């Protein structure tokens, strides 16, 4: 791997997104648009990095079904390195389905059962066969679609003890899975305020208090967002950094958090300060929500 390389490990699947310009109530049947797109947190983060001149390597599990063949081809065409992905002859390619309205995400279902089942096996190129290596300055991004056992395995693996790990929970329902990384010496946790509250077992008035609480609980670093409100970056033995994103009209939601994470990581790889990296990431994520990127 070249210096400052990125491995993105986690979900690589197809998103099916339904969006309407109306506000939806339960049981409503409304007009709108349905689109199919590349998805999964790890894959979304990788895709946004490609747009910023980084070509990440994906570690994931993808079926040998027609959807898997289509997904691999589409990713390769988009500049994402898929050569180390585990191909599964006996399991289907995972899927994600979401409904969005003018207020944002209404509901979603993530079917990541194949990834969960294969778990530790997808890390074989990095930890067993050693066909991949992580050098100083490289980054391993993880998403929370792995089981707790797999994330515990990664967080305690001696070969990754000093690795710059970045991790996001994928959804509030999977936030608790990130708990093992409170004990990892160099992990940055990306969460929204609600997810940080789940992890800390407490409520916080703002992202700033949430980020500081995450570090107090043992995290090396926590980047916490709170929608259109102030976001914060807390790190051990470093000052708190805060920034408020610009307000925009919501045009799309799915992928906004992944855009923020990808932009933040690339900004820091490019040498930007913590303050500038957070501001830049919030600006691009807001532009994404507004449908401008």
Secondary structure, DSSP 8 states (H G I E B T S, - for coil): --TT-EEEES--EEEEEEE-SS---TT-----EEEEEEE-HHHHHHHHHHTTT---EEE-EEESSHHHHHHHHHHHHTT-B-TT-EEESSS---EEEEEEETTEEEEEEEE-HHHHHHGGGGGHHHHTS-SS---TT-EEEEETTS-HHHHHHHHH-GGGTTSEEEEE-SSGGGGGGGGGGGG-TTEEEEEEHHHHHHHHTS--SSHHHHHHHHHHHT-SEEEEEETTEEEEEEETTS--EEEE------S--TTHHHHHHHHHHHHHHTT--HHHHHHHHHHHHHHHHTT--
